[in-house]
């Protein structure tokens, strides 16, 4: 309700200036019509409201000016604020005024011109002269008539006796002389105007009217008074007052008054002449005022018309531009992404149609946007799914575009190659190979294969080094497949690769284990008979031979027994290598185990100096203690054996817990300050019978590799830049 | 067209002149003054005698000579002097016109047909100078009253083209303003 009343109030405020202006315009026109009727001496009626209408008009002007100012200020403020539609409104108003003002001004000037000319045309010297002459003629006629009747009255005066003697005789005399041709009325008055005797042609007429003071005084001073006088009905009559001759000195004086009529035809004519003369004089007198009033009112009308035009222009502009402003505002909102904004429907015209079309367009856009959003969400979901799938793959996957730039790379690809997340995305493989040279074989392979055409391909390559370890050798099984137009609009290639280093090594280890097992079986069996035969020979022949031969027999059989024992040790080592893992996993405190093994070595070999940096525990390590002890033994033995006899050996053992790809690992590094691993070892570090030590079986590192692999761990060999070998063992923690 | 422009200019000029005319006062030799009022309560009426001094300005006389009818209004109000409640209000009008044929001045009182003709304007004004009027009031309660009188030349009854100039010209200012005359009504 309050909203409605506010709306009505606003509507009234909007319409008020227009209504007021129209009323004022109407009033001005009324003024014009009044001014056109300057009835001589008959002012009144509408004339009384002249000032009020004028005040009303001025008030209307003020209201309209205030209304216009208010709208212009609002428009200027909107233009400054660059509100939608403000500039259009301003232009509209300007054009409207440019179109409406010139005709209004032309009409004004020509109206003023014709008005003044028309007023001037009312006055003509000839007419004025004729009217004056007519009036003079009338006056002359009246004078003549007055002279005639004055003479008659003089004669009559001489016939009248002294009223003091016989008033009745005087009345009879008067009665005898009255007639319809005149005099109509005769009366004898005293000098102070008191009636003495009278006679009227109309027996029922009232008593004679007392003459005016002026007439009386004239009659007394000059002896007579004669003049034509107007009467109530617009007619004229001639009044003559004659002083009667006085017989005796000192007697009272008397006056004879005679009233003469004028013929009706003459009276009508003189009345008409008088009226027209007065009208002409009146108009002539009001000539300047008339022009001023006409021009003033015309100016007011023009001003009101112009103001009304401005007001109309402002209102029409606002009315026309409002839907456009709303559309512009809505367009901005739509451009900003707000598709929910709806423009209220306007009139059933072109603008209304435009608004309706806009609303339909936003609805269509909303629907399309929602569809696009759904598609995007579906695509995103699919992409996330694909990423999840790719992320869960153990194989590395790279997708390349036609320029060999990496579009996607899954986590496994970066993990296999030991590179940080996002290393590839957006770069070419050759470009990345400049940063990480170990990628060069992979880049060359892909480049070469893509150059050969769209056929699928598969190759195994060896990368020397990785992001994890520059000394590591990675063996990758790489498969490539061209993305046709059916699967991808952009085309490109998908590369899938697996780290087959472990597999490769496992295969080799399995082969070596088979060799070792057969070797142990074939070699171990004859060793005991050989030893027993050698010992029997020494025992049977020692007593029968002289000292020299006995000594030679003793050395020969000793050599046989020693070599047989060496062979047995070798065969046992092969047996250990070939034996299937029977792990007995149990929670293991690696720091304690390391200290135990180190204590044994410190006791056994004083030249070895240990430097330990061990983390406590750590908890979560489940391993076969015997196997790990052997691992430690082999690695420490390697480090101590690498140092020449008699030299001080320094062995560093460090452990730490690291997190890699969400998995916790126990990392143990055993390093020394010796000559380091030979290159041949680094190339094939865990293969049996590759020895660099005299008197060694050459299976130490191979067994270490096997133990670590059995524990699902990783082992890597490298040489330190400062000198010395380093073996890095990583074991998974639960 | 030149004539037209001149006319328009003249119009604005005249408007400006009219607006500023009220600022300058002619040496006063005209105007309306109420000199004395005597009041005698009668039967449900007041018998009032007004003595005034009326004289018309040169412009007013000129207008009269040119056929403009002048109307002189006499306003009267009777108020109770306790609560200032208006008891009665009345206006008497006197219309003066000039008759060129007979070269006389005609006085008409109110809207009646009673005409009086005078050879001189001063005779007409002399009639209005000394007025005896009866103001019907109905029964008045005993107590104090006041009679407010005002006599003026009614500019609103001038011909329309003269009204705007008359609003701003001192030549048309003939107004005695209100004068107050207390009187008592006894039981």
Interface residues (C-beta under 8 A of the other chain):
Chain A: X31 X34 X35 X37 X38 X39 X40 X41 X42 X43 X44 X46 X47 X48 X50 X51 X54 X109 X110 X112 X113 X115 X116 X117 X135 X138 X139 X142 X212 X213 X214 X227 X228 X229 X230 X231 X232 X236 X270 X273 X274 X277 X278 X279 X281 X282 X284 X285 X286 X288 X289 X290 X291 X292 X293 X294 X295 X296 X299
Chain B: X1 X3 X4 X5 X7 X8 X10 X11 X12 X14 X15 X18 X62 X63 X65 X66 X67 X68 X69 X71 X97 X98 X99 X100 X101 X102 X103 X104 X106 X113 X114 X115 X116 X117 X118 X119 X120 X123 X155 X156 X157 X158 X159 X160 X161 X162 X163 X164 X165 X167
